[in-house]
């Protein structure tokens, strides 16, 4: 039976790889297609050629990276790698709380060593070549070190607590694990911008002036109280622009990348924020949090059923009920379920994006939002002709053409 399960794990990995490459191929096949009429003129000839080269470079990179990742993982499985790492952890300590830390520490360190060359190439070759990268080597390594420390502190604490719950309350493990992970996620939702972001970026309050007055004026018209308006120094890493809301209730904070303020006009920045306010008004943020909590509960319940079946661990070469190896086996077999839930969440997210765009349009920002979306796509060298299958599987937002078409249709109707 374990041989069948092992073959199933291999099959899931290969099918996932082939599906990814198929979607990339379909997307590449649309390169050079006529640009939709509503987007005609967005790129001039030279800029469009640059966009095509950027897309090709990323497709080639993804092919090499995914192929290397698959081959390494398949080789690792063939050599009973997870059993060997567990054996190493067990030789270091017999403490069942320390073993998972050593086990995943070794795996994550090995993964990072293997993927760092690819990160360096993407950042300092591809992104650099096309004018996006502003990250210095020193900043790159500082970010990585901070990420390691954060993973060790937060991830290590969660892992130890989850292991302790499993050892003490096997039958009720899923409930305690669910509450723990949901609590941590809620904590970061509330305090991410206050506690985590300052480790990597500097945030300053938006200065008094035309932009702040325009944002506050729109917020009053939309009955959306605004207290915290911050600017983040995103330009020290990339020229790409962004904005986001953080927190819930009174903890809400609006964060604008300095690149967004630089690239867009005042009306366009307000339109982008109108879209984000639309998400809050339509309760998308709350719904997303509740869906995530419910999904986490289902995953932990399935995991609790799974961990009791030692045959899955024997498929990886490990005898007995070993919590951390069981987690790995579960993750390897959960891929198809994750794919389905990901498709559902992406579809729901795209629907929400249309609703948030409609909110901005209904508050007089349709034209400015269209202009902002076009500018952002131009500055990011976005693909104007993605394949519908690629959008269906990968896009959490509708394509630029779909969003512009919907906004223009709503404006013409009104």
C-alpha positions as CSV (number, residue, x, y, z in Angstrom):
1,X,0.0,0.0,0.0
2,X,2.8,2.4,0.8
3,X,4.3,1.9,-2.6
4,X,1.0,3.0,-4.1
5,X,0.9,6.1,-1.9
6,X,4.5,6.9,-2.8
7,X,3.6,6.6,-6.5
8,X,0.6,8.9,-5.9
9,X,2.8,11.5,-4.3
10,X,5.1,11.4,-7.3
11,X,2.2,11.5,-9.7
12,X,0.7,14.6,-8.0
13,X,4.0,16.4,-8.2
14,X,4.5,15.6,-11.9
15,X,0.9,16.5,-12.9
16,X,1.2,19.8,-11.0
17,X,4.4,20.5,-12.9
18,X,2.9,19.6,-16.3
19,X,-0.2,21.7,-15.6
20,X,1.9,24.7,-14.8
21,X,4.0,24.3,-17.9
22,X,0.8,23.8,-20.0
23,X,-0.6,27.1,-18.7
24,X,2.6,28.9,-19.3
25,X,2.7,27.6,-22.9
26,X,-0.9,28.7,-23.5
27,X,-0.1,32.1,-22.1
28,X,3.0,32.3,-24.3
29,X,1.0,31.4,-27.3
30,X,-1.0,34.6,-26.9
31,X,2.1,36.8,-27.1
32,X,1.9,39.0,-30.2
33,X,-1.9,38.8,-30.4
34,X,-3.7,42.0,-31.3
35,X,-4.1,44.2,-28.2
36,X,-7.8,44.7,-27.3
37,X,-9.3,48.0,-28.7
38,X,-9.8,49.5,-25.3
39,X,-6.1,49.1,-24.6
40,X,-4.8,50.2,-28.0
41,X,-2.0,52.8,-27.7
42,X,-1.2,51.9,-24.1
43,X,2.2,50.6,-25.2
44,X,4.1,52.3,-28.0
45,X,6.0,50.0,-30.3
46,X,9.3,50.1,-28.4
47,X,7.6,49.7,-25.0
48,X,5.6,46.8,-26.3
49,X,8.7,45.0,-27.5
50,X,10.2,45.5,-24.0
51,X,7.1,44.0,-22.4
52,X,7.3,41.0,-24.7
53,X,11.0,40.4,-23.8
54,X,10.2,40.8,-20.1
55,X,7.4,38.2,-20.4
56,X,9.6,35.8,-22.3
57,X,12.4,36.2,-19.7
58,X,10.0,35.4,-16.9
59,X,8.6,32.4,-18.7
60,X,12.0,31.0,-19.3
61,X,13.0,31.6,-15.7
62,X,9.9,29.9,-14.4
63,X,10.5,26.9,-16.7
64,X,14.1,26.4,-15.4
65,X,13.2,27.1,-11.8
66,X,10.2,24.7,-11.7
67,X,12.1,22.0,-13.6
68,X,15.0,22.1,-11.2
69,X,12.7,22.2,-8.2
70,X,10.8,19.1,-9.4
71,X,13.9,17.1,-10.2
72,X,15.5,17.9,-6.9
73,X,12.3,17.0,-5.0
74,X,11.9,13.8,-7.0
75,X,15.5,12.9,-6.3
76,X,15.1,13.7,-2.6
77,X,12.0,11.4,-2.4
78,X,13.8,8.6,-4.3
79,X,16.6,8.7,-1.8
80,X,14.2,8.6,1.2
81,X,15.4,12.1,2.0
82,X,12.6,12.9,4.5
83,X,13.4,9.7,6.4
84,X,17.1,10.6,6.5
85,X,16.5,14.1,7.8
86,X,14.1,12.6,10.5
87,X,16.8,10.1,11.4
88,X,19.3,13.0,11.8
89,X,16.9,14.9,14.0
90,X,16.2,11.9,16.1
91,X,19.9,11.3,16.5
92,X,20.4,14.8,17.7
93,X,17.7,14.7,20.3
94,X,15.0,12.4,21.6
95,X,12.8,15.3,22.7
96,X,9.7,15.2,20.5
97,X,9.3,19.0,20.7
98,X,12.8,19.6,19.4
99,X,12.8,17.1,16.6
100,X,10.3,19.0,14.4
101,X,12.4,22.2,14.8
102,X,15.6,20.4,13.7
103,X,13.7,18.5,10.9
104,X,12.1,21.6,9.3
105,X,15.1,23.7,10.1
106,X,17.3,21.5,8.0
107,X,14.7,21.3,5.2
108,X,14.1,25.0,5.0
109,X,17.8,25.8,5.2
110,X,18.5,23.4,2.3
111,X,15.6,24.8,0.3
112,X,16.8,28.3,0.9
113,X,20.4,27.4,-0.2
114,X,19.0,25.9,-3.4
115,X,16.5,28.7,-4.2
116,X,18.7,31.7,-3.3
117,X,20.7,31.6,-6.6
118,X,17.4,31.8,-8.5
119,X,16.2,34.7,-6.3
120,X,19.5,36.5,-7.1
121,X,19.1,35.9,-10.8
122,X,15.5,37.2,-10.9
123,X,16.3,40.3,-8.8
124,X,19.7,41.3,-10.1
125,X,19.5,40.1,-13.7
126,X,15.8,40.1,-14.9
127,X,14.4,42.8,-12.7
128,X,17.6,44.8,-13.1
129,X,17.7,44.5,-16.9
130,X,14.2,45.8,-17.2
131,X,14.7,48.7,-14.8
132,X,12.6,47.5,-11.9
133,X,15.2,46.5,-9.3
134,X,16.4,49.0,-6.7
135,X,17.5,46.5,-4.1
136,X,21.2,46.5,-3.2
137,X,23.0,43.3,-2.4
138,X,23.3,44.5,1.2
139,X,19.6,45.0,1.4
140,X,18.9,41.7,-0.2
141,X,20.9,39.8,2.4
142,X,19.6,41.9,5.2
143,X,16.0,41.1,4.2
144,X,16.9,37.4,4.0
145,X,18.4,37.4,7.4
146,X,15.4,39.2,8.9
147,X,13.1,36.7,7.1
148,X,15.1,33.8,8.7
149,X,14.9,35.2,12.1
150,X,11.1,35.9,11.8
151,X,10.5,32.4,10.5
152,X,12.5,30.9,13.4
153,X,10.7,32.9,16.1
154,X,7.1,32.8,14.8
155,X,7.2,29.6,12.7
156,X,9.2,27.8,15.4
157,X,6.9,28.8,18.1
158,X,3.8,27.7,16.2
159,X,5.4,24.4,15.2
160,X,6.4,23.6,18.8
161,X,2.9,24.4,20.1
162,X,1.2,22.4,17.3
163,X,3.5,19.4,18.1
164,X,2.6,19.8,21.8
165,X,-1.1,19.9,21.1
166,X,-0.8,16.7,19.0
167,X,1.2,14.8,21.7
168,X,-1.1,15.9,24.5
169,X,-4.5,15.8,22.8
170,X,-4.3,13.6,19.7
171,X,-8.1,13.5,19.1
172,X,-8.6,17.2,19.6
173,X,-5.4,18.3,18.0
174,X,-7.2,19.7,15.0
175,X,-9.3,22.1,17.1
176,X,-6.3,23.5,19.1
177,X,-4.2,23.7,16.0
178,X,-7.0,25.5,14.2
179,X,-7.5,28.0,17.0
180,X,-3.7,28.6,17.2
181,X,-3.1,29.3,13.5
182,X,-6.3,31.4,13.2
183,X,-5.3,33.4,16.2
184,X,-1.8,34.0,14.8
185,X,-3.3,35.0,11.4
186,X,-5.7,37.4,13.1
187,X,-2.9,38.9,15.1
188,X,-0.9,39.6,11.9
189,X,-3.9,41.0,10.2
190,X,-4.3,43.5,13.0
191,X,-0.7,44.4,13.6
192,X,1.3,43.5,10.4
193,X,1.7,47.1,9.4
194,X,2.7,48.2,12.9
195,X,5.1,45.3,13.9
196,X,6.4,43.5,10.8
197,X,6.6,46.1,8.0
198,X,8.9,48.4,10.1
199,X,11.4,45.5,10.1
200,X,11.8,45.9,6.4
201,X,10.5,49.4,5.4
202,X,10.2,52.9,6.7
203,X,6.6,54.2,7.1
204,X,5.9,57.9,7.5
205,X,2.7,59.8,7.9
206,X,1.4,61.3,4.7
207,X,2.2,65.0,4.7
208,X,-0.4,67.7,4.7
209,X,-1.2,68.8,1.2
210,X,-3.3,68.2,-1.9
211,X,-3.2,64.4,-1.9
212,X,-4.0,64.1,1.8
213,X,-6.9,66.5,1.5
214,X,-8.2,64.7,-1.6
215,X,-8.1,61.4,0.2
216,X,-9.8,62.7,3.3
217,X,-12.4,64.4,1.2
218,X,-13.3,61.2,-0.7
219,X,-13.3,59.2,2.6
220,X,-15.9,61.7,4.1
221,X,-18.1,61.4,1.0
222,X,-17.8,57.6,1.2
223,X,-18.6,57.6,4.9
224,X,-15.2,55.9,5.6
225,X,-13.3,57.3,8.6
226,X,-9.6,57.7,7.9
227,X,-7.1,58.2,10.7
228,X,-3.9,56.6,9.7
229,X,-2.4,57.6,6.2
230,X,1.2,56.4,5.7
231,X,3.7,56.4,2.9
232,X,6.0,53.4,2.6
233,X,9.5,53.6,1.0
234,X,8.9,50.9,-1.6
235,X,11.3,52.6,-4.0
236,X,14.3,51.3,-2.1
237,X,13.5,47.8,-3.5
238,X,11.6,48.3,-6.7
239,X,10.0,50.8,-9.1
240,X,6.8,48.9,-9.0
241,X,3.9,50.6,-7.2
242,X,1.3,49.4,-4.8
243,X,-1.0,50.4,-2.0
244,X,-2.8,48.4,0.7
245,X,-5.1,48.6,3.7
246,X,-4.0,46.9,7.0
247,X,-5.9,46.0,10.1
248,X,-9.6,45.8,11.0
249,X,-12.0,48.1,12.8
250,X,-10.2,51.0,14.4
251,X,-6.9,49.4,13.6
252,X,-7.3,50.2,9.8
253,X,-4.3,51.8,8.2
254,X,-3.9,53.0,4.6
255,X,-0.4,52.5,3.3
256,X,0.7,54.1,0.0
257,X,4.0,53.1,-1.7
258,X,6.0,56.2,-2.6
259,X,6.3,54.9,-6.1
260,X,2.5,55.0,-6.4
261,X,2.4,58.7,-5.4
262,X,5.2,59.3,-7.9
263,X,3.6,57.5,-10.8
264,X,-0.1,58.6,-10.4
265,X,-1.9,61.8,-10.3
266,X,-3.8,62.8,-7.2
267,X,-7.2,61.8,-8.7
268,X,-5.7,58.4,-9.8
269,X,-4.3,57.7,-6.3
270,X,-7.7,58.6,-4.8
271,X,-9.4,56.2,-7.3
272,X,-7.1,53.4,-6.3
273,X,-8.0,54.0,-2.6
274,X,-11.7,54.2,-3.6
275,X,-11.3,50.7,-4.9
276,X,-9.7,49.6,-1.7
277,X,-12.4,51.3,0.4
278,X,-14.9,49.4,-1.8
279,X,-13.5,46.2,-0.5
280,X,-14.1,47.3,3.1
281,X,-17.6,48.6,2.3
282,X,-18.6,45.4,0.6
283,X,-17.1,43.5,3.6
284,X,-14.7,41.6,1.4
285,X,-11.9,41.8,3.9
286,X,-14.1,40.4,6.7
287,X,-15.4,37.6,4.4
288,X,-11.9,36.7,3.3
289,X,-10.8,36.4,6.9
290,X,-13.8,34.2,7.8
291,X,-13.3,32.0,4.7
292,X,-9.7,31.6,5.6
293,X,-10.5,30.6,9.2
294,X,-13.1,28.1,8.0
295,X,-10.7,26.7,5.4
296,X,-8.0,26.4,8.0
297,X,-10.4,24.4,10.2
298,X,-11.2,22.0,7.5
299,X,-7.5,21.5,6.7
300,X,-6.6,20.8,10.3
301,X,-9.5,18.3,10.7
302,X,-8.4,16.4,7.6
303,X,-4.8,16.5,8.9
304,X,-5.9,15.0,12.2
305,X,-7.5,12.1,10.4
306,X,-4.5,11.7,8.2
307,X,-1.9,11.7,11.0
308,X,-3.4,8.6,12.5
309,X,-2.7,6.5,9.4
310,X,0.9,5.3,9.6
311,X,0.9,3.9,6.1
312,X,1.4,7.5,4.8
313,X,4.5,7.8,6.8
314,X,5.8,4.4,5.7
315,X,5.5,5.7,2.1
316,X,8.2,8.2,3.0
317,X,10.3,5.5,4.7
318,X,9.4,6.3,8.3
319,X,8.0,3.8,10.8
320,X,5.6,4.9,13.5
321,X,3.5,8.0,14.1
322,X,5.9,10.9,13.7
323,X,4.1,14.3,13.7
324,X,6.5,16.3,11.5
325,X,6.9,13.6,8.8
326,X,3.1,13.2,8.8
327,X,2.8,16.9,8.0
328,X,5.1,16.5,5.0
329,X,3.2,13.5,3.7
330,X,-0.1,15.4,4.1
331,X,1.3,18.4,2.2
332,X,2.5,16.2,-0.6
333,X,-1.0,14.6,-1.0
334,X,-3.0,17.7,-0.4
335,X,-2.0,19.3,-3.7
336,X,-5.2,18.4,-5.7
337,X,-7.4,19.7,-2.9
338,X,-5.3,22.9,-2.7
339,X,-5.7,23.4,-6.4
340,X,-9.5,23.2,-6.3
341,X,-9.8,25.5,-3.2
342,X,-7.3,27.9,-4.9
343,X,-9.5,28.1,-8.0
344,X,-12.6,28.8,-5.9
345,X,-10.9,31.5,-3.9
346,X,-9.4,33.1,-7.1
347,X,-12.9,33.1,-8.7
348,X,-14.4,34.7,-5.6
349,X,-11.6,37.2,-5.5
350,X,-12.1,38.3,-9.1
351,X,-15.8,38.8,-8.4
352,X,-14.9,41.0,-5.4
353,X,-12.5,43.1,-7.6
354,X,-15.3,43.9,-10.0
355,X,-17.5,45.0,-7.1
356,X,-14.7,47.2,-5.6
357,X,-14.2,48.7,-9.1
358,X,-17.9,49.3,-9.3
359,X,-17.9,51.1,-5.9
360,X,-15.1,53.4,-7.1
361,X,-17.1,54.1,-10.3
362,X,-20.3,54.8,-8.4
363,X,-18.4,57.4,-6.4
364,X,-17.2,59.2,-9.5
365,X,-13.7,57.7,-9.9
366,X,-14.3,55.4,-12.9
367,X,-12.2,57.5,-15.4
368,X,-9.4,58.0,-12.9
369,X,-9.4,54.3,-12.0
370,X,-9.2,53.3,-15.6
371,X,-6.3,55.7,-16.1
372,X,-4.5,54.5,-12.9
373,X,-4.9,50.8,-13.9
374,X,-3.5,51.5,-17.4
375,X,-0.5,53.5,-15.9
376,X,0.3,50.7,-13.4
377,X,0.1,48.1,-16.1
378,X,2.4,50.1,-18.3
379,X,4.9,50.7,-15.6
380,X,4.9,47.0,-14.5
381,X,5.1,45.8,-18.1
382,X,2.0,43.8,-17.6
383,X,0.7,41.2,-20.1
384,X,-2.2,42.7,-22.1
385,X,-3.3,39.5,-23.7
386,X,-3.2,36.7,-21.1
387,X,-4.7,33.4,-22.0
388,X,-8.2,32.9,-20.4
389,X,-7.1,29.5,-18.9
390,X,-4.1,31.2,-17.3
391,X,-6.3,33.9,-15.9
392,X,-8.7,31.3,-14.6
393,X,-6.0,29.3,-12.8
394,X,-3.6,32.1,-11.6
395,X,-5.3,35.5,-11.5
396,X,-6.8,36.7,-8.2
397,X,-7.8,39.9,-10.2
398,X,-9.5,40.1,-13.6
399,X,-7.2,41.1,-16.4
400,X,-6.7,44.7,-17.2
401,X,-8.9,44.4,-20.3
402,X,-11.7,42.8,-18.3
403,X,-11.5,45.5,-15.6
404,X,-11.4,48.4,-18.1
405,X,-14.3,46.9,-20.1
406,X,-16.4,46.5,-17.0
407,X,-15.7,50.0,-15.8
408,X,-16.4,51.6,-19.2
409,X,-19.6,49.6,-19.5
410,X,-20.8,50.7,-16.1
411,X,-20.0,54.4,-16.9
412,X,-21.9,54.2,-20.2
413,X,-24.9,52.7,-18.5
414,X,-25.0,55.3,-15.7
